[in-house]
Amino acid sequence: MTNAGETDDTLIYASSTIAGDTQIHGMAMEGDVMRMRELPDGLIISAGESITLQPGGFHLMFTNLNQPLVEGEAVSITPTFERAGQIDVILPVDGSDAKMSH
């Protein structure tokens, strides 16, 4: 995700028809263990900067899936930003996502 604006923006919410709940997550070290945690205040994207959502870093967590994810298909996601508002995005399901849905 890229913030092409001149002010910081925050990803405050995300939804998808594939899941009952979509959470914004980050990874944090607790001692020697890396733990996943929900970011209740959202994810700040600085002006002119990009953030990559990926396993092991910032990511969206889909819970209560309505159906299994199928590699090669696409899913619709609607991230909501504090300033930019809602943006509809279509993302492909790759092999790592498909494996995680089981």
JOBEL-V849935 format. One record per helix or strand of 3 or more residues. SS is the DSSP state (a for helix, b for strand). FROM is the first residue (numbers start at 1). LEN is the number of residues. Records with the same first field share a line. If there is no record, write none. Layout:
# JOBEL-V849935
SS->FROM-LEN ; FROM-LEN
This chain:
# JOBEL-V849935
b->9-8 ; 19-12 ; 33-6 ; 43-3 ; 59-7 ; 74-8 ; 85-8
a->95-6
